[in-house]
Amino acid sequence: MAVTNPKFEASEALLAAYTTPVGAAWATEARAKAAAHLRAIGAPSKRDEYWKYTNPAALTELPTPSAALFTSDEAPMFDAIDRVKVVFVDGVLDAAQSDDLSLDGVEIETLAEATSKDIHWAKELFGVLEANGQNPVDRPLASLNTAVATEGLVIHVKAETAKPLALRYIHTSESSDAMVHHVIKVEEGAKFTLLESGPGAARFNSVLEVDVADNAEFHHVRTQGRDHERKTATHMYGRLGKESIYRSFTMTVNGMLTRNESVLEFTGDDAQATVGGASAGDGKDFHHDDTVFVTHDSVNCESRQVFKKVLRNGATGVFQGKILVKADAQKTDGYQISQGLLLDDDSNFLAKPELEIYADDVACSHGSTVGAIDEDAMFYMTSRGVPKAQAQDMLVLAFLGEAIDEIDNTDLADDIHARLAAWMERRRG
Amino acid sequence: MLEIKNLQVGLEEEDKQILKGVDLKIGEGEVHAIMGPNGSGKSTTSYVLSGKDGYEVTGGSAELYGEDLLDMEPEERAAAGLFLAFQYPVEIPGVGNMTFLRTAVNAQRKARGEEELSAGEFLKVVREKAKALKIDADMLKRPVNVGFSGGEKKRNEILQMAMLEPKMCVLDETDSGLDVDAMKLVAEGVNALRDGKRSFLVITHYQRLLDHIKPDVVHIMANGKIVKSGGPELALEVENNGYADILAEVA
């Protein structure tokens, strides 16, 4: 009798649960390749080394686990910013709530449009960066996304844009299961900012493939929504050309399960990348995982990973970050810091920082710390009359602020800072 | 006014008694100084008054204008009018000095049922007071005490004191780590706050500070008790002869 491995049963079940999209031959081929890869590696399991600290069950189980809706009377994120807004409701683009897909210097199409064209530049990227990122580590949820996602945007940036593109993901159905796949090509010398906000769906799986050409810049700021019960798996792939700049920051508050994977590859010399995140978790149900893989394969590039998590009431934070410096990637400057601030004894921060270096002339540093609130600072602040809860929030905000400061655009950084402060103030009551 | 009666304090973590019955009464508008050898309990007195963790009060009382200080949280003591200028002001990375000061001022006002200061009102007052203490705009913007020199930290303490307008100021070795000019500046800042009502308790090792902040009463503390009290001349005696004579005399 053949022994079946639950990993492969689960991947078959997932592929069967979604309709295979119809498209041009190149798109069908990319999707078929992703599906075949998923079949070969199986669905993620908590027995996998890469999922040692995060149980992927809720990200793969069928039917989709439900998530209660969350309402808030706050102004939506990035509302005050001059931008082109695109709204996805439970993972489906809602044209009525969105602005026209027009922005000077940029061509924006839907994934369905782009993948239906026989000849399209996206052929070189769609599923390609994702497939490259399957080595040396399996990323089955990204394969699934490439294989079945029909929603998303295909964005061609040809110049420096006057305003950002803001994607808002609204969650309106308790059982929604969203797959969103975006492909972005930033041409030589162009500059583009992508904003993303909102929980997206009860379960949200997103893939972002970004190719940043020589001398181009890509900026990315994301907030993941405060729905308590949502489950989220994101994959961001960045390929950096010569002298390019890539900056990504994610703010996460609440959410039952979040796995954010970032996979960056330096292919041109003298480029810079930052990937950062700040997260705040409360309660045993909270589990937040940042998994990062940065590959240096060119000379004199600089990468930064800056992750901060504040955890309380039994929340768990995970960081797995790797810097791989290939033999020819001389003069690499790689930096990685992950820090957990635990507000009580019940919370956990699990970190796996890794460096793998084959070049001999590099400067790589990494650090990982876990600690409690500084009691001396608390006493100092309370002795000036600041109530304990408020003093603690100020210290938490200062801690997370070091990651928020990685955002180049100070208006965006200030906005996130202010919202976080306001949220904490409301929570204190 | 501050009234401490038979205050007895030990450490929470180990069986060690530090204050063994301190009695001290500081009237409205008075300036008292506590001097004493290392380990006599001076700093502990200031910490226990302001509510630092790690100490266990085993007996006695401390009241500020009739309010039981020992029963309050540190922030309540502050709102009641107590201020401690730290010997080692704490650095708080990521928290702006001005933001912190405004949060503290408004938290105290709120606790006392007073109207909070607007950003504009606050800015006006803080600029004026900062100027007198030679604290520039940059110091106000930087994170609390981070990268401040010893003198800057102490001046920042006095600025906080000036903004918070406490009834009772405790200065814990405010002169330590200061050069003569910096000490003068700090002392001027303190003297500017003497208004006949506000009281001060100045803890110091040296007579020097008391040349600038003139005390009404000087106490000598040794082995967890106040062993001798007198006028300003007591500080001079310590300066000239050390503690040995006084301690021998009261033993």
Interface residues (C-beta under 8 A of the other chain):
Chain A: D374 E375 D376 A377 F379 Y380 M381 T382 S383 R384 G385 V386 P387 K388 Q390 A391 M394 L395 L397 A398 F399 G401 E402
Chain B: S50 G51 K52 D53 E73 P74 E75 R77 A78 A79 F83 L84 F86 P89 V90 I92 P93 G94 V95 F100 T103 A104 V105 A107 Q108 A111 P143 Q160 L164
